[in-house]
Amino acid sequence: MAAAAAFDYTATYGNVAYDIPGRRTAVPGEIPYDIPYERPREKTREREIPRERVRSKENTAAGIPLFAAAGFLLAAVLMVFVLLSYVQLAEISKSTTTLETTLSSLTDEEDRLRVQYEKAFNLTEVEKYATGTLGMTKLTPENTKTVEMEHADKAEILGTDDSTGRGLVSELSGYLSSLLEYFK
């Protein structure tokens, strides 16, 4: 019975089951099984529910609550919008692939036409075409003529009257109108 005096009879729960309070070693000793153990009684109490919180059959509505119905309706509308957006996304993806195919074929055609353009404007080819087909000749001093004028070159603007002139008001209005055009 010496072992029983060193053993504490309080209950232990959880992961401290080997932590025997009366012993100071890390490894538990032999637990005496001849001592009767009584588990402490748990206190039970009856739970009282207030009468206001108890729902009777008369207070419960037979149908679906209004907020739940509105929520389901909103969810259904959102699902339809998501479905329609997926349809639009599919259409846009299809048109994008069609446009990319068209772009690649047009890029190939541009390259082909650029090669033809550069081949057409080869200077030797142009000279052969001008002399052979069009009958042009090269520039020589015999087929050039120089035109000389007796007066110096000048230009005259006809149909304007310089007597009216532009005043300060017309200059200012022209500046403001150009400023307004800039900010439009």
Order of alpha helices (4+ residues) and beta strands (2+ residues): alpha-alpha-alpha-alpha
